Amino acid sequence: MEHYGTILLVEDDISLANWVAEYLIEQGYQTTICQRGDQVVEQVRKTNPDLVLLDIMLPGQDGISVCRDLRQFYQAPIIMLTARDDEMDEVIGLEVGASDYMMKPVRPRALLARIKAALRSKSDTQESTANSELINVGKLSINTESRTVYLANEEVHISSAEYLLLNYLASNAGQVVSRDAVFKATKGREYDGLDRSVDVLISSLRKKFNDDPQHPEKIKTIWGKGYLLVATAWQ
C-alpha cells in the first residue's frame, strides 16, 4: 500500500481512536495513537509526524496547552478535535497555533479531506518559502525562511495559523483577496460557508498590530469581497 504521510492521533477514547486510526491506515496514512496529553510532546519529538490530530479534552494535559507547547518547535499541521460546541475553544485553539479545527463526531470523509488539505497547504508553503525569504510592506517585514515577523524592527510573536494568513495577505498587499482564495492558500481547501476561523485570525492579527477592530486601517474586511492588507498603512 502506498503511504501518504504519518499522523499522530491524540485521543483518550480508545474505541474512537482505534476506529479513526483504522480508517486512516486504510487510506494510506501511517497512524499512531497517543491517549494522554502529557505524552504528546515527547512522542512528537521522537517521531516528527507529518500531522497531529489533537483532541482538546485529554487526561494529563489539555489539548490547548499541548498545542501551545508543540508550537515551540513543531511547524507541521495540527488539527484540533473537540466535542464541545464552544466558540472560545476555537478562538483559543487558533491563537495557540492550531492549523484547523473540527467538531466531533467527525465524519470520516470530511476528516480525510481536512487532512489532505492541511498536508497540501504545508507542501505549498514549503515551496513558496523556498522561492522567497523576505516580504516587506512598509515597516512590516516577514522572513519566510525563519517564519518570523517584525514591525518597525521589533519582533511580533504570532501563531502558525496567523503567520500563514499574514504571509498570504502581505504577499498580496494592496489587493482584495476573496475568502475562498484565503482558505485555499492557508488551509488547502475551499470555504464551506460556515467556518469562521479566518475571521478569528484576522481579529487576532489586528490586536497584535494595534489595528482598531472597529475602524481597521491595516487589515480590512471588504464586505462581500474578502480581505485587504493596506500597503500604505504600515509606514
C-alpha positions as CSV (number, residue, x, y, z in Angstrom):
1,M,0.0,0.0,0.0
2,E,1.2,3.5,-0.8
3,H,1.9,5.7,2.2
4,Y,0.8,9.4,2.1
5,G,2.2,10.5,5.4
6,T,2.5,9.9,9.1
7,I,-0.2,11.0,11.6
8,L,-0.2,11.2,15.4
9,L,-3.7,10.8,16.7
10,V,-4.1,12.1,20.3
11,E,-7.4,10.8,21.6
12,D,-8.3,9.2,25.0
13,D,-11.4,7.4,23.8
14,I,-9.7,4.2,22.7
15,S,-12.6,2.8,20.8
16,L,-12.9,6.1,18.8
17,A,-9.1,6.3,18.4
18,N,-8.9,2.7,17.1
19,W,-11.8,3.4,14.6
20,V,-10.2,6.6,13.3
21,A,-6.7,5.1,13.1
22,E,-8.0,2.0,11.2
23,Y,-9.7,4.2,8.7
24,L,-6.7,6.4,8.2
25,I,-4.4,3.4,7.8
26,E,-6.8,2.1,5.1
27,Q,-6.4,5.4,3.3
28,G,-2.7,5.1,3.3
29,Y,-1.6,7.1,6.4
30,Q,0.7,5.6,9.0
31,T,-1.1,6.4,12.2
32,T,0.0,6.2,15.8
33,I,-2.3,6.7,18.8
34,C,-1.4,8.6,21.9
35,Q,-4.0,8.7,24.8
36,R,-2.5,11.2,27.2
37,G,-1.8,14.9,26.7
38,D,1.3,14.9,28.8
39,Q,3.0,12.3,26.5
40,V,2.4,14.2,23.2
41,V,5.5,16.5,23.2
42,E,7.9,13.6,23.8
43,Q,6.3,11.5,21.1
44,V,6.3,14.3,18.5
45,R,10.0,15.0,19.3
46,K,10.8,11.3,18.7
47,T,8.7,10.6,15.6
48,N,8.1,14.0,14.0
49,P,4.8,13.1,12.3
50,D,3.6,14.9,9.2
51,L,0.4,15.9,11.1
52,V,-1.1,15.8,14.6
53,L,-4.8,15.2,15.2
54,L,-5.3,16.6,18.7
55,D,-8.4,16.2,20.9
56,I,-9.0,19.1,23.4
57,M,-10.2,17.1,26.4
58,L,-7.4,14.8,27.4
59,P,-6.0,13.3,30.7
60,G,-2.7,14.6,31.9
61,Q,-2.7,17.8,29.9
62,D,-5.4,19.5,27.8
63,G,-5.1,19.9,24.1
64,I,-4.9,23.7,24.1
65,S,-1.8,23.7,26.3
66,V,-0.4,20.7,24.3
67,C,-0.8,22.7,21.1
68,R,0.9,25.7,22.7
69,D,3.9,23.5,23.7
70,L,4.2,21.9,20.3
71,R,4.3,25.2,18.5
72,Q,7.6,25.9,20.3
73,F,9.3,23.6,17.9
74,Y,6.8,21.8,15.6
75,Q,5.7,23.6,12.4
76,A,3.6,20.8,10.7
77,P,-0.2,20.9,10.7
78,I,-2.2,20.4,13.9
79,I,-5.9,19.7,13.5
80,M,-7.8,20.1,16.8
81,L,-10.9,18.0,17.6
82,T,-13.5,18.7,20.2
83,A,-17.0,17.5,21.2
84,R,-17.8,20.9,22.8
85,D,-19.6,23.4,20.7
86,D,-17.7,26.2,22.3
87,E,-16.5,29.1,20.2
88,M,-13.9,30.1,22.8
89,D,-12.2,26.7,22.2
90,E,-11.9,27.5,18.5
91,V,-10.6,31.0,19.2
92,I,-8.0,29.9,21.8
93,G,-7.0,26.8,19.7
94,L,-6.3,29.0,16.7
95,E,-4.5,31.6,18.8
96,V,-2.1,29.0,20.2
97,G,-1.3,27.6,16.7
98,A,-3.9,25.1,15.5
99,S,-3.9,24.8,11.7
100,D,-7.6,23.8,11.6
101,Y,-10.5,22.8,13.8
102,M,-13.2,20.1,13.6
103,M,-16.2,19.3,15.8
104,K,-16.8,15.7,16.9
105,P,-18.4,13.4,16.0
106,V,-16.2,13.6,12.9
107,R,-17.3,12.2,9.5
108,P,-14.6,10.0,8.0
109,R,-14.6,11.6,4.5
110,A,-14.7,15.1,6.0
111,L,-11.7,14.3,8.3
112,L,-9.8,12.8,5.4
113,A,-10.5,16.0,3.3
114,R,-9.2,18.2,6.1
115,I,-6.0,16.1,6.5
116,K,-5.3,16.1,2.8
117,A,-5.9,19.9,2.6
118,A,-3.6,20.6,5.6
119,L,-0.8,18.5,4.2
120,R,-1.2,20.1,0.8
121,S,-1.1,23.5,2.4
122,K,2.1,22.6,4.2
123,S,3.7,21.4,0.9
124,D,2.7,24.6,-0.9
125,T,4.1,26.8,1.9
126,Q,7.4,24.9,1.8
127,E,7.6,25.5,-1.9
128,S,6.8,29.2,-1.6
129,T,9.3,29.8,1.2
130,A,12.0,28.2,-0.9
131,N,11.5,30.9,-3.5
132,S,11.3,33.9,-1.3
133,E,12.9,34.8,2.1
134,L,11.6,38.3,2.8
135,I,8.3,40.1,2.3
136,N,8.4,43.8,3.1
137,V,5.3,46.1,3.3
138,G,6.3,49.4,4.8
139,K,7.7,48.7,8.3
140,L,6.2,45.2,8.2
141,S,8.8,42.5,7.4
142,I,8.2,38.8,7.1
143,N,11.1,36.3,6.9
144,T,9.6,33.3,5.2
145,E,12.6,31.1,6.0
146,S,12.6,31.6,9.7
147,R,8.8,32.4,9.8
148,T,9.5,35.5,11.9
149,V,7.6,38.8,11.7
150,Y,8.9,42.2,12.5
151,L,7.2,45.6,12.7
152,A,9.5,48.6,12.9
153,N,12.4,46.2,13.6
154,E,10.5,44.7,16.7
155,E,9.5,41.1,16.5
156,V,5.8,40.3,16.7
157,H,5.1,36.8,18.0
158,I,2.2,35.2,16.1
159,S,0.9,31.6,15.9
160,S,1.5,29.3,12.9
161,A,-2.0,29.9,11.6
162,E,-1.7,33.6,12.0
163,Y,1.6,33.5,10.2
164,L,0.1,31.7,7.2
165,L,-2.7,34.2,6.9
166,L,-0.4,37.3,7.3
167,N,2.1,35.9,4.8
168,Y,-0.7,35.4,2.2
169,L,-2.2,38.9,2.8
170,A,1.2,40.6,2.7
171,S,2.1,38.7,-0.5
172,N,-1.0,40.3,-2.0
173,A,-0.7,43.7,-0.3
174,G,-2.9,46.3,-1.9
175,Q,-5.2,43.7,-3.4
176,V,-8.5,42.4,-2.2
177,V,-8.3,38.6,-1.8
178,S,-11.5,36.6,-1.6
179,R,-12.4,34.4,1.3
180,D,-12.2,31.3,-0.9
181,A,-8.7,32.3,-2.0
182,V,-7.6,32.8,1.6
183,F,-8.9,29.3,2.6
184,K,-7.2,27.6,-0.4
185,A,-3.9,29.4,0.3
186,T,-3.8,28.9,4.1
187,K,-5.8,25.7,4.6
188,G,-5.6,24.0,1.2
189,R,-9.4,23.8,0.9
190,E,-12.4,25.8,-0.2
191,Y,-14.5,27.9,2.2
192,D,-17.5,25.8,3.3
193,G,-19.8,28.8,4.1
194,L,-19.7,28.3,7.9
195,D,-16.0,28.2,9.0
196,R,-15.2,31.4,11.0
197,S,-11.5,30.6,11.6
198,V,-10.2,33.2,9.2
199,D,-12.3,35.9,10.9
200,V,-10.9,34.8,14.2
201,L,-7.4,35.0,12.9
202,I,-8.0,38.4,11.3
203,S,-9.3,39.7,14.7
204,S,-6.2,38.3,16.5
205,L,-3.8,39.9,14.0
206,R,-5.5,43.3,14.4
207,K,-4.9,43.1,18.1
208,K,-1.3,42.2,17.7
209,F,-0.6,45.0,15.3
210,N,-2.7,47.6,17.2
211,D,-5.2,47.9,14.4
212,D,-8.6,49.3,15.7
213,P,-11.1,46.5,15.3
214,Q,-14.0,49.0,14.8
215,H,-12.1,51.0,12.2
216,P,-9.2,48.9,11.0
217,E,-6.6,50.6,8.8
218,K,-4.0,47.9,8.3
219,I,-6.1,44.8,7.6
220,K,-9.6,45.5,6.3
221,T,-12.6,43.3,5.7
222,I,-14.2,44.2,2.4
223,W,-17.8,43.1,2.8
224,G,-18.9,40.8,0.0
225,K,-15.4,40.6,-1.5
226,G,-12.8,39.5,1.0
227,Y,-9.8,40.9,2.8
228,L,-7.3,43.6,2.1
229,L,-3.9,44.3,3.7
230,V,-3.5,48.0,3.1
231,A,0.1,48.6,1.8
232,T,0.2,52.3,2.7
233,A,-0.9,51.7,6.3
234,W,2.3,50.0,7.5
235,Q,4.6,53.1,7.2
